[in-house]
Amino acid sequence: MGAKPYPMLPQMGLMHGALGSEIVEFLQGKESAEQALKDVEAAYISKAKEQGFL
């Protein structure tokens, strides 16, 4: 119906992985949203640098 497809670039896979691994403690109530997002960002940056995206 004319909707744009979801962007599945390699970087999006890294973001999904970072979210999946780092959001668990927030969902369990062991960590604040702010800390969880900082952890996601750090994990993404680390993997993106490893793979040469940053």
N, CA, C, O and CB atoms as a CASP TS submission, in Angstrom:
PFRMAT TS
TARGET T0000
AUTHOR 0000-0000-0000
METHOD Language model
MODEL 1
PARENT N/A
ATOM      1  N   MET     1       0.817  -1.183   0.000  1.00  0.00           N
ATOM      2  CA  MET     1       0.000   0.000   0.000  1.00  0.00           C
ATOM      3  C   MET     1       0.866   1.254   0.000  1.00  0.00           C
ATOM      4  O   MET     1       0.406   2.317   0.418  1.00  0.00           O
ATOM      5  CB  MET     1      -0.933  -0.006   1.195  1.00  0.00           C
ATOM      6  N   GLY     2       2.077   1.154  -0.448  1.00  0.00           N
ATOM      7  CA  GLY     2       2.931   2.323  -0.549  1.00  0.00           C
ATOM      8  C   GLY     2       3.775   2.615   0.674  1.00  0.00           C
ATOM      9  O   GLY     2       4.495   3.613   0.700  1.00  0.00           O
ATOM     10  N   ALA     3       3.704   1.757   1.699  1.00  0.00           N
ATOM     11  CA  ALA     3       4.521   1.986   2.893  1.00  0.00           C
ATOM     12  C   ALA     3       5.984   1.742   2.570  1.00  0.00           C
ATOM     13  O   ALA     3       6.323   0.839   1.805  1.00  0.00           O
ATOM     14  CB  ALA     3       4.067   1.074   4.058  1.00  0.00           C
ATOM     15  N   LYS     4       6.842   2.555   3.158  1.00  0.00           N
ATOM     16  CA  LYS     4       8.277   2.372   2.964  1.00  0.00           C
ATOM     17  C   LYS     4       8.740   1.148   3.751  1.00  0.00           C
ATOM     18  O   LYS     4       8.270   0.924   4.867  1.00  0.00           O
ATOM     19  CB  LYS     4       9.065   3.640   3.401  1.00  0.00           C
ATOM     20  N   PRO     5       9.653   0.350   3.188  1.00  0.00           N
ATOM     21  CA  PRO     5      10.138  -0.825   3.914  1.00  0.00           C
ATOM     22  C   PRO     5      11.011  -0.425   5.108  1.00  0.00           C
ATOM     23  O   PRO     5      11.606   0.653   5.135  1.00  0.00           O
ATOM     24  CB  PRO     5      10.929  -1.740   2.970  1.00  0.00           C
ATOM     25  N   TYR     6      11.065  -1.308   6.073  1.00  0.00           N
ATOM     26  CA  TYR     6      11.912  -1.092   7.244  1.00  0.00           C
ATOM     27  C   TYR     6      13.372  -1.152   6.797  1.00  0.00           C
ATOM     28  O   TYR     6      13.751  -2.076   6.077  1.00  0.00           O
ATOM     29  CB  TYR     6      11.618  -2.154   8.365  1.00  0.00           C
ATOM     30  N   PRO     7      14.191  -0.198   7.202  1.00  0.00           N
ATOM     31  CA  PRO     7      15.592  -0.180   6.733  1.00  0.00           C
ATOM     32  C   PRO     7      16.431  -1.266   7.403  1.00  0.00           C
ATOM     33  O   PRO     7      16.749  -1.164   8.588  1.00  0.00           O
ATOM     34  CB  PRO     7      16.223   1.195   6.999  1.00  0.00           C
ATOM     35  N   MET     8      16.780  -2.275   6.669  1.00  0.00           N
ATOM     36  CA  MET     8      17.608  -3.338   7.223  1.00  0.00           C
ATOM     37  C   MET     8      19.029  -3.239   6.682  1.00  0.00           C
ATOM     38  O   MET     8      19.452  -4.029   5.838  1.00  0.00           O
ATOM     39  CB  MET     8      17.007  -4.715   6.903  1.00  0.00           C
ATOM     40  N   LEU     9      19.732  -2.274   7.178  1.00  0.00           N
ATOM     41  CA  LEU     9      21.145  -2.098   6.887  1.00  0.00           C
ATOM     42  C   LEU     9      21.935  -2.875   7.934  1.00  0.00           C
ATOM     43  O   LEU     9      21.383  -3.219   8.980  1.00  0.00           O
ATOM     44  CB  LEU     9      21.545  -0.584   6.877  1.00  0.00           C
ATOM     45  N   PRO    10      23.194  -3.157   7.686  1.00  0.00           N
ATOM     46  CA  PRO    10      23.983  -3.878   8.702  1.00  0.00           C
ATOM     47  C   PRO    10      23.963  -3.184  10.065  1.00  0.00           C
ATOM     48  O   PRO    10      23.977  -3.841  11.106  1.00  0.00           O
ATOM     49  CB  PRO    10      25.426  -4.024   8.231  1.00  0.00           C
ATOM     50  N   GLN    11      23.932  -1.869  10.047  1.00  0.00           N
ATOM     51  CA  GLN    11      23.920  -1.124  11.313  1.00  0.00           C
ATOM     52  C   GLN    11      22.647  -1.404  12.118  1.00  0.00           C
ATOM     53  O   GLN    11      22.681  -1.394  13.348  1.00  0.00           O
ATOM     54  CB  GLN    11      24.045   0.386  11.043  1.00  0.00           C
ATOM     55  N   MET    12      21.539  -1.651  11.441  1.00  0.00           N
ATOM     56  CA  MET    12      20.291  -1.945  12.153  1.00  0.00           C
ATOM     57  C   MET    12      20.393  -3.280  12.884  1.00  0.00           C
ATOM     58  O   MET    12      19.855  -3.431  13.981  1.00  0.00           O
ATOM     59  CB  MET    12      19.098  -1.965  11.173  1.00  0.00           C
ATOM     60  N   GLY    13      21.074  -4.238  12.287  1.00  0.00           N
ATOM     61  CA  GLY    13      21.290  -5.516  12.964  1.00  0.00           C
ATOM     62  C   GLY    13      22.094  -5.344  14.240  1.00  0.00           C
ATOM     63  O   GLY    13      21.825  -5.990  15.253  1.00  0.00           O
ATOM     64  N   LEU    14      23.088  -4.459  14.179  1.00  0.00           N
ATOM     65  CA  LEU    14      23.878  -4.177  15.385  1.00  0.00           C
ATOM     66  C   LEU    14      23.006  -3.532  16.462  1.00  0.00           C
ATOM     67  O   LEU    14      23.129  -3.852  17.645  1.00  0.00           O
ATOM     68  CB  LEU    14      25.073  -3.257  15.048  1.00  0.00           C
ATOM     69  N   MET    15      22.125  -2.622  16.044  1.00  0.00           N
ATOM     70  CA  MET    15      21.242  -1.957  17.008  1.00  0.00           C
ATOM     71  C   MET    15      20.270  -2.952  17.632  1.00  0.00           C
ATOM     72  O   MET    15      20.033  -2.916  18.840  1.00  0.00           O
ATOM     73  CB  MET    15      20.465  -0.816  16.329  1.00  0.00           C
ATOM     74  N   HIS    16      19.708  -3.836  16.817  1.00  0.00           N
ATOM     75  CA  HIS    16      18.797  -4.841  17.366  1.00  0.00           C
ATOM     76  C   HIS    16      19.513  -5.728  18.375  1.00  0.00           C
ATOM     77  O   HIS    16      18.961  -6.056  19.425  1.00  0.00           O
ATOM     78  CB  HIS    16      18.200  -5.697  16.241  1.00  0.00           C
ATOM     79  N   GLY    17      20.739  -6.114  18.055  1.00  0.00           N
ATOM     80  CA  GLY    17      21.515  -6.942  18.975  1.00  0.00           C
ATOM     81  C   GLY    17      21.812  -6.238  20.281  1.00  0.00           C
ATOM     82  O   GLY    17      21.703  -6.829  21.355  1.00  0.00           O
ATOM     83  N   ALA    18      22.189  -4.967  20.186  1.00  0.00           N
ATOM     84  CA  ALA    18      22.487  -4.188  21.394  1.00  0.00           C
ATOM     85  C   ALA    18      21.238  -4.031  22.251  1.00  0.00           C
ATOM     86  O   ALA    18      21.297  -4.174  23.472  1.00  0.00           O
ATOM     87  CB  ALA    18      23.054  -2.803  21.024  1.00  0.00           C
ATOM     88  N   LEU    19      20.120  -3.740  21.621  1.00  0.00           N
ATOM     89  CA  LEU    19      18.870  -3.600  22.371  1.00  0.00           C
ATOM     90  C   LEU    19      18.492  -4.907  23.050  1.00  0.00           C
ATOM     91  O   LEU    19      18.127  -4.925  24.225  1.00  0.00           O
ATOM     92  CB  LEU    19      17.737  -3.143  21.448  1.00  0.00           C
ATOM     93  N   GLY    20      18.582  -5.994  22.306  1.00  0.00           N
ATOM     94  CA  GLY    20      18.202  -7.292  22.859  1.00  0.00           C
ATOM     95  C   GLY    20      19.037  -7.716  24.042  1.00  0.00           C
ATOM     96  O   GLY    20      18.520  -8.317  24.984  1.00  0.00           O
ATOM     97  N   SER    21      20.317  -7.414  24.009  1.00  0.00           N
ATOM     98  CA  SER    21      21.184  -7.859  25.097  1.00  0.00           C
ATOM     99  C   SER    21      21.201  -6.902  26.283  1.00  0.00           C
ATOM    100  O   SER    21      21.446  -7.325  27.412  1.00  0.00           O
ATOM    101  CB  SER    21      22.582  -8.040  24.586  1.00  0.00           C
ATOM    102  N   GLU    22      20.946  -5.636  26.045  1.00  0.00           N
ATOM    103  CA  GLU    22      21.101  -4.644  27.117  1.00  0.00           C
ATOM    104  C   GLU    22      19.794  -4.201  27.772  1.00  0.00           C
ATOM    105  O   GLU    22      19.832  -3.539  28.809  1.00  0.00           O
ATOM    106  CB  GLU    22      21.793  -3.444  26.577  1.00  0.00           C
ATOM    107  N   ILE    23      18.657  -4.541  27.206  1.00  0.00           N
ATOM    108  CA  ILE    23      17.384  -4.045  27.739  1.00  0.00           C
ATOM    109  C   ILE    23      16.811  -4.968  28.827  1.00  0.00           C
ATOM    110  O   ILE    23      15.846  -4.614  29.505  1.00  0.00           O
ATOM    111  CB  ILE    23      16.370  -3.894  26.603  1.00  0.00           C
ATOM    112  N   VAL    24      17.408  -6.134  28.982  1.00  0.00           N
ATOM    113  CA  VAL    24      16.882  -7.150  29.896  1.00  0.00           C
ATOM    114  C   VAL    24      16.782  -6.638  31.330  1.00  0.00           C
ATOM    115  O   VAL    24      15.744  -6.805  31.971  1.00  0.00           O
ATOM    116  CB  VAL    24      17.759  -8.390  29.856  1.00  0.00           C
ATOM    117  N   GLU    25      17.832  -6.025  31.837  1.00  0.00           N
ATOM    118  CA  GLU    25      17.810  -5.565  33.233  1.00  0.00           C
ATOM    119  C   GLU    25      16.744  -4.495  33.452  1.00  0.00           C
ATOM    120  O   GLU    25      16.130  -4.443  34.518  1.00  0.00           O
ATOM    121  CB  GLU    25      19.184  -5.018  33.637  1.00  0.00           C
ATOM    122  N   PHE    26      16.520  -3.645  32.456  1.00  0.00           N
ATOM    123  CA  PHE    26      15.454  -2.650  32.577  1.00  0.00           C
ATOM    124  C   PHE    26      14.098  -3.345  32.668  1.00  0.00           C
ATOM    125  O   PHE    26      13.273  -2.997  33.514  1.00  0.00           O
ATOM    126  CB  PHE    26      15.481  -1.671  31.378  1.00  0.00           C
ATOM    127  N   LEU    27      13.870  -4.321  31.801  1.00  0.00           N
ATOM    128  CA  LEU    27      12.582  -5.016  31.797  1.00  0.00           C
ATOM    129  C   LEU    27      12.356  -5.808  33.079  1.00  0.00           C
ATOM    130  O   LEU    27      11.210  -6.046  33.462  1.00  0.00           O
ATOM    131  CB  LEU    27      12.494  -5.946  30.600  1.00  0.00           C
ATOM    132  N   GLN    28      13.415  -6.212  33.736  1.00  0.00           N
ATOM    133  CA  GLN    28      13.309  -6.925  35.020  1.00  0.00           C
ATOM    134  C   GLN    28      13.206  -5.970  36.200  1.00  0.00           C
ATOM    135  O   GLN    28      13.055  -6.407  37.340  1.00  0.00           O
ATOM    136  CB  GLN    28      14.509  -7.843  35.213  1.00  0.00           C
ATOM    137  N   GLY    29      13.287  -4.666  35.934  1.00  0.00           N
ATOM    138  CA  GLY    29      13.188  -3.682  37.005  1.00  0.00           C
ATOM    139  C   GLY    29      14.470  -3.480  37.781  1.00  0.00           C
ATOM    140  O   GLY    29      14.447  -2.891  38.862  1.00  0.00           O
ATOM    141  N   LYS    30      15.593  -3.956  37.255  1.00  0.00           N
ATOM    142  CA  LYS    30      16.867  -3.855  37.951  1.00  0.00           C
ATOM    143  C   LYS    30      17.685  -2.640  37.532  1.00  0.00           C
ATOM    144  O   LYS    30      18.748  -2.378  38.095  1.00  0.00           O
ATOM    145  CB  LYS    30      17.666  -5.096  37.719  1.00  0.00           C
ATOM    146  N   GLU    31      17.188  -1.898  36.541  1.00  0.00           N
ATOM    147  CA  GLU    31      17.967  -0.786  35.986  1.00  0.00           C
ATOM    148  C   GLU    31      17.005   0.277  35.478  1.00  0.00           C
ATOM    149  O   GLU    31      15.901  -0.041  35.038  1.00  0.00           O
ATOM    150  CB  GLU    31      18.915  -1.271  34.839  1.00  0.00           C
ATOM    151  N   SER    32      17.420   1.538  35.538  1.00  0.00           N
ATOM    152  CA  SER    32      16.586   2.619  35.023  1.00  0.00           C
ATOM    153  C   SER    32      16.609   2.632  33.499  1.00  0.00           C
ATOM    154  O   SER    32      17.502   2.058  32.876  1.00  0.00           O
ATOM    155  CB  SER    32      17.056   3.975  35.576  1.00  0.00           C
ATOM    156  N   ALA    33      15.637   3.281  32.918  1.00  0.00           N
ATOM    157  CA  ALA    33      15.598   3.412  31.459  1.00  0.00           C
ATOM    158  C   ALA    33      16.815   4.173  30.966  1.00  0.00           C
ATOM    159  O   ALA    33      17.394   3.825  29.937  1.00  0.00           O
ATOM    160  CB  ALA    33      14.307   4.123  31.006  1.00  0.00           C
ATOM    161  N   GLU    34      17.204   5.202  31.691  1.00  0.00           N
ATOM    162  CA  GLU    34      18.355   6.008  31.296  1.00  0.00           C
ATOM    163  C   GLU    34      19.634   5.162  31.243  1.00  0.00           C
ATOM    164  O   GLU    34      20.419   5.262  30.300  1.00  0.00           O
ATOM    165  CB  GLU    34      18.538   7.182  32.267  1.00  0.00           C
ATOM    166  N   GLN    35      19.828   4.330  32.269  1.00  0.00           N
ATOM    167  CA  GLN    35      21.024   3.484  32.300  1.00  0.00           C
ATOM    168  C   GLN    35      20.963   2.432  31.204  1.00  0.00           C
ATOM    169  O   GLN    35      21.976   2.134  30.571  1.00  0.00           O
ATOM    170  CB  GLN    35      21.177   2.809  33.674  1.00  0.00           C
ATOM    171  N   ALA    36      19.791   1.871  30.979  1.00  0.00           N
ATOM    172  CA  ALA    36      19.651   0.861  29.921  1.00  0.00           C
ATOM    173  C   ALA    36      19.991   1.464  28.566  1.00  0.00           C
ATOM    174  O   ALA    36      20.667   0.825  27.760  1.00  0.00           O
ATOM    175  CB  ALA    36      18.217   0.282  29.902  1.00  0.00           C
ATOM    176  N   LEU    37      19.534   2.682  28.302  1.00  0.00           N
ATOM    177  CA  LEU    37      19.841   3.324  27.024  1.00  0.00           C
ATOM    178  C   LEU    37      21.329   3.646  26.899  1.00  0.00           C
ATOM    179  O   LEU    37      21.893   3.549  25.810  1.00  0.00           O
ATOM    180  CB  LEU    37      19.018   4.600  26.864  1.00  0.00           C
ATOM    181  N   LYS    38      21.960   4.024  27.992  1.00  0.00           N
ATOM    182  CA  LYS    38      23.410   4.256  27.962  1.00  0.00           C
ATOM    183  C   LYS    38      24.148   2.954  27.641  1.00  0.00           C
ATOM    184  O   LYS    38      25.115   2.952  26.879  1.00  0.00           O
ATOM    185  CB  LYS    38      23.902   4.833  29.319  1.00  0.00           C
ATOM    186  N   ASP    39      23.681   1.847  28.232  1.00  0.00           N
ATOM    187  CA  ASP    39      24.290   0.553  27.967  1.00  0.00           C
ATOM    188  C   ASP    39      24.091   0.130  26.518  1.00  0.00           C
ATOM    189  O   ASP    39      25.007  -0.412  25.899  1.00  0.00           O
ATOM    190  CB  ASP    39      23.715  -0.499  28.900  1.00  0.00           C
ATOM    191  N   VAL    40      22.895   0.376  25.969  1.00  0.00           N
ATOM    192  CA  VAL    40      22.612   0.064  24.565  1.00  0.00           C
ATOM    193  C   VAL    40      23.541   0.864  23.666  1.00  0.00           C
ATOM    194  O   VAL    40      24.129   0.323  22.729  1.00  0.00           O
ATOM    195  CB  VAL    40      21.132   0.362  24.217  1.00  0.00           C
ATOM    196  N   GLU    41      23.669   2.151  23.954  1.00  0.00           N
ATOM    197  CA  GLU    41      24.535   3.010  23.144  1.00  0.00           C
ATOM    198  C   GLU    41      25.982   2.518  23.177  1.00  0.00           C
ATOM    199  O   GLU    41      26.635   2.435  22.137  1.00  0.00           O
ATOM    200  CB  GLU    41      24.460   4.464  23.638  1.00  0.00           C
ATOM    201  N   ALA    42      26.481   2.195  24.366  1.00  0.00           N
ATOM    202  CA  ALA    42      27.857   1.727  24.490  1.00  0.00           C
ATOM    203  C   ALA    42      28.067   0.413  23.738  1.00  0.00           C
ATOM    204  O   ALA    42      29.088   0.234  23.074  1.00  0.00           O
ATOM    205  CB  ALA    42      28.226   1.552  25.963  1.00  0.00           C
ATOM    206  N   ALA    43      27.110  -0.500  23.840  1.00  0.00           N
ATOM    207  CA  ALA    43      27.227  -1.784  23.140  1.00  0.00           C
ATOM    208  C   ALA    43      27.200  -1.577  21.631  1.00  0.00           C
ATOM    209  O   ALA    43      27.976  -2.194  20.901  1.00  0.00           O
ATOM    210  CB  ALA    43      26.095  -2.738  23.564  1.00  0.00           C
ATOM    211  N   TYR    44      26.303  -0.706  21.163  1.00  0.00           N
ATOM    212  CA  TYR    44      26.224  -0.437  19.727  1.00  0.00           C
ATOM    213  C   TYR    44      27.522   0.187  19.212  1.00  0.00           C
ATOM    214  O   TYR    44      28.060  -0.248  18.194  1.00  0.00           O
ATOM    215  CB  TYR    44      25.038   0.489  19.422  1.00  0.00           C
ATOM    216  N   ILE    45      28.014   1.187  19.905  1.00  0.00           N
ATOM    217  CA  ILE    45      29.244   1.867  19.479  1.00  0.00           C
ATOM    218  C   ILE    45      30.410   0.891  19.431  1.00  0.00           C
ATOM    219  O   ILE    45      31.209   0.923  18.495  1.00  0.00           O
ATOM    220  CB  ILE    45      29.573   3.036  20.424  1.00  0.00           C
ATOM    221  N   SER    46      30.510   0.035  20.421  1.00  0.00           N
ATOM    222  CA  SER    46      31.586  -0.947  20.454  1.00  0.00           C
ATOM    223  C   SER    46      31.529  -1.876  19.240  1.00  0.00           C
ATOM    224  O   SER    46      32.539  -2.079  18.565  1.00  0.00           O
ATOM    225  CB  SER    46      31.516  -1.763  21.744  1.00  0.00           C
ATOM    226  N   LYS    47      30.360  -2.433  18.965  1.00  0.00           N
ATOM    227  CA  LYS    47      30.214  -3.346  17.821  1.00  0.00           C
ATOM    228  C   LYS    47      30.389  -2.617  16.493  1.00  0.00           C
ATOM    229  O   LYS    47      30.989  -3.160  15.565  1.00  0.00           O
ATOM    230  CB  LYS    47      28.845  -4.031  17.860  1.00  0.00           C
ATOM    231  N   ALA    48      29.872  -1.399  16.393  1.00  0.00           N
ATOM    232  CA  ALA    48      29.992  -0.632  15.156  1.00  0.00           C
ATOM    233  C   ALA    48      31.453  -0.300  14.865  1.00  0.00           C
ATOM    234  O   ALA    48      31.874  -0.319  13.708  1.00  0.00           O
ATOM    235  CB  ALA    48      29.160   0.656  15.240  1.00  0.00           C
ATOM    236  N   LYS    49      32.223   0.001  15.899  1.00  0.00           N
ATOM    237  CA  LYS    49      33.655   0.267  15.712  1.00  0.00           C
ATOM    238  C   LYS    49      34.388  -1.012  15.293  1.00  0.00           C
ATOM    239  O   LYS    49      35.254  -0.983  14.418  1.00  0.00           O
ATOM    240  CB  LYS    49      34.276   0.840  17.012  1.00  0.00           C
ATOM    241  N   GLU    50      34.029  -2.137  15.931  1.00  0.00           N
ATOM    242  CA  GLU    50      34.627  -3.432  15.594  1.00  0.00           C
ATOM    243  C   GLU    50      34.456  -3.756  14.103  1.00  0.00           C
ATOM    244  O   GLU    50      35.363  -4.271  13.450  1.00  0.00           O
ATOM    245  CB  GLU    50      33.999  -4.546  16.450  1.00  0.00           C
ATOM    246  N   GLN    51      33.261  -3.435  13.590  1.00  0.00           N
ATOM    247  CA  GLN    51      32.939  -3.794  12.211  1.00  0.00           C
ATOM    248  C   GLN    51      33.240  -2.678  11.211  1.00  0.00           C
ATOM    249  O   GLN    51      32.940  -2.807  10.024  1.00  0.00           O
ATOM    250  CB  GLN    51      31.487  -4.172  12.114  1.00  0.00           C
ATOM    251  N   GLY    52      33.828  -1.589  11.691  1.00  0.00           N
ATOM    252  CA  GLY    52      34.264  -0.518  10.797  1.00  0.00           C
ATOM    253  C   GLY    52      33.191   0.460  10.348  1.00  0.00           C
ATOM    254  O   GLY    52      33.379   1.179   9.367  1.00  0.00           O
ATOM    255  N   PHE    53      32.068   0.493  11.055  1.00  0.00           N
ATOM    256  CA  PHE    53      31.015   1.446  10.702  1.00  0.00           C
ATOM    257  C   PHE    53      31.248   2.818  11.333  1.00  0.00           C
ATOM    258  O   PHE    53      30.759   3.829  10.830  1.00  0.00           O
ATOM    259  CB  PHE    53      29.657   0.906  11.131  1.00  0.00           C
ATOM    260  N   LEU    54      31.989   2.847  12.424  1.00  0.00           N
ATOM    261  CA  LEU    54      32.314   4.124  13.086  1.00  0.00           C
ATOM    262  C   LEU    54      33.824   4.274  13.162  1.00  0.00           C
ATOM    263  O   LEU    54      34.320   5.274  13.680  1.00  0.00           O
ATOM    264  CB  LEU    54      31.684   4.201  14.516  1.00  0.00           C
TER
END
